[in-house]
Amino acid sequence: MTDYNISVAHLYGNLMNTYGDYGNIIALTYYAKQIGVSVNYQLVSLGDHFDNENFDFVLFGGGQDYEETIVAKDLKNKAQQIKQYIENDGPLLAVCGGFQLLGHYMVMANGQKVDGIGVMDHYTTNMHDQKLTVLNDKRLTGNIVIKNNDTDETYHGFENHQGRTFLGAGERALGTVVSGNGNNGMDKTEGVIYRNVYGSYFHGPIFTRNGNLAKRVLATALSRKYPEIDWTDKLNQIETETF
């Protein structure tokens, strides 16, 4: 038994895991183990209650359009608790569809508009939106490199999405696009940071290729629960891996 632990919620991990987003939890668990911290995993899916006080980290992955429409209906029942978790600075990683559903709405490839829960201020239109002047009728797919403007870190990943996401009030990009497309292929933003929420279109998953970000998020989660310890220093003493 370890002296320290964190509880992790995987929102709709049985439905929203098309691109192996569970790998983010594997990476987080790996780094936690290196510093003597155990990870308690819980799948939170359709019909399950989400209690914001029970978790130290939340993963909300991506999925196909059909699964996302099902999740969107159930997600409304969890919206208030998720909002409280976010506003209380709970660390959360949202990937692709999860990223989109935390915002106001998303428009599917077929034009169907699906309401998000609006706990963050971004929105997502689609590649057929006539207001967009470039990249219409083209999925944003391929390798991508971004630079985090806060930390000067560089993140590598793979993107595959038809949605065009635009950030809103209080949100800033996870990074500026060096190569690739990013949130919408137009404004050079990729992902989002809001309080301790990180959203991204990076599959692969993002924590496995960017251990510096994984360790940063883990340190945040641990510092909220055990503030008397310098977790950033502990994590900086271990090697950053690429899985």
N, C-alpha and C positions, 0 to 999 in steps of 0.2 A: 504494500500500500504506500502511496505517496502522500506527503503532507498537504499538497495543493492540488486543486482540481478546477476545471471549468466545465460548465454544461452547455452543450451545443444543440441548437434546434436546426433541423433541416426541413425547411418548408416545402411540402409537396415533393419530397425527394423521390417518391415512387412514380411521379408524373412529370416532374420538371428536372430531368437528368439526362436529356437526349445526348448531350455532348460530353458526358462524363464529369459533370460539375462536382460530383462527390469527391473527386480528386483533390479539391480544395481542402476538404476536411482531412483527408489522408496527409496532406502536407502540413496542415496545422497541427495534427496529432504528432507527426514526426518531430517537429520542433519543440512541441510541449514536452515530449518524452526526454529530449536531450537536456532539459533543465529540471527534470523531476516533477513534471505536472501531468496528471492524468486527465483524459477527456471523456466526459460522459455524453454519449450521442443519443438523440431522440428524434425520430421521424414525426413530424407534425403535418398531417394530411387532411383530406376531406372529412369534415365533421368533428375534427379534433379541436380542443380548446387550446389556444395559445395564451399563456400567462407571461406577461412581459417581465415579471420579477423572477422567473425560474431559470433564465438563460443568460449566459455571458457572451455568447456569439451566436449569430444567426446566418445561415446560408439559404439563399433563395435563387435557385438555378433557372435555366432556360428549358424550353420545350417546344413542341410543334404547335401549330395554330389550334388544332382541335383540343389538345390538352389545356392550352392556355385559356380557352373560353370556359372550360369546366372549372379550372382553378379560379378564374376571375369571379365567378358567382359565389364560391365558397369563401374567397378571400375577404369579402365584405363583412363577414361575421367576425373576422379577426382584426379588422381595420383599426379599431380603437386601441386595442392592446399593442398592435404593431406601432402605431403612432406614439403611444406612451414610451415604448421601448426606444424608439428613435430619438424622441425629444429628451429622454433621460440619458442620452449619449451612449446607448448600447451599440457595440460594434456589429455591423451587418455587411455582408457581401452579397450583392444582387447581380446576377449575370443574365444578360440578354432579356428573355421574357420576364424574369423576375425584376430586373431593372425597369422595364417598361411598365409593369403592373403597379409599381409603387407610385407612378406618376398619375396624371389626370386621365389619360386615355391612350389607347393604341389603335391604329388602323391596320387591319390585316391586308394581305396581298389581294384578297378578293373585294376589298373595300368595306368590309364589316368593321364597324367601330365598336370597340370593347372598352368599357369603362374600367379604369384603374381605381385605386382607393384614395388617390390624391393626398397621400401623406408626404409627398415631395412634389415640387412644382414643375417638373418637366412633362413633356407630352411627346407622343410618337405618331407620326403620320407614315405614309407608305411611299413606295417608289413610283407610284402613279399619280402622286399629288401634283396637280397642274401648277401650283405656286412655286414648285421647285424648278429651277432653270437648268440644272445639270444632273447627270447620272440617273435620269428617269429610266424605268424599265430595266434596271440593272441591279442585281444583288451586290451588296458590298462584301466581297469575299477575298480572302488572301492573308498573307502574313502582314503584320502591323507592328510598328515600333512607335512608342510615345515617350515623351519626357515629362516627368512630374515637375511642375513649376514650383511646388513648395519645397521639395526635398532634393531636386536636381537628379533624382534617380531615373534610369531608363528602364522601361518595361517592354518585353517582347511577347507577342501572342499571335493568335489566329482569329480572324473575324469572319462571320458568315451570317448576314442578316439582311432582310429587305426593309426593315423599319428605319425611319429617319427620326432620330430623337433630338429634341431641342431643349436645352436647359432653361430653368426659370430662376425666380428670385431666390437668393440665398444659396444657390448652387454654383459650384465651380467644377471645372473639368478635372478628371483624374490625371489627365496629361494632355499635352499638345502633340498632335500627330507629326511624327518625323517622316514616316513612310506608311502608306495605307490610306484608309478612308475615314475611320472613326465614327462618331455618332451619326453623322448625316452626309458625309462626303463634301461638305461645303465650308464649315467654319473652323476646321482643324481641331475640334475638340474630340476627346475620347473619354467616355465614362463620366462619372460624377463623383464628387465628394460633397456630402452634406452632414455636418456634425461628425459622427463616427461611422457614417454609411459610405461604403464604396460601391459604386455601380460600374459595370463594364460590359462590353461586348466580347471580351477576350474569352475564347474557349481554350481548352488545351490541357488543364485549366490554368487560370492566371497565377495561383499560388505555387504551382509546381514548377513553373518556369521563372518565377520572380519571387524567390525566397525572401528578398529584402522587404517586399510588401507583406508577405505572410508573417514575418517576424514582427513587423510594425503593428499589424492588426492584433496579433497574439499578445504583444506587450500592452496594448491598450485594454484588451479584455482582462488581463491579469491585474493591471494597475487599478482598474475599477473595483475588483474584488479584494485584492491584497495590496492596498496603497502603501504599506510600510516597506515594500521591497522595490528595489530598482530593477525592474524586469527588462528594461531596454539594455542595461549594462550586461545582465546575464545572457541575453540573446545575442548581443554583439560579440560575446566570447566564443560562440559556436559557429562552425562553418556554414555558410549559405550554400544550399544544394540546388541543383537543377535536376529534376526527376525525369 
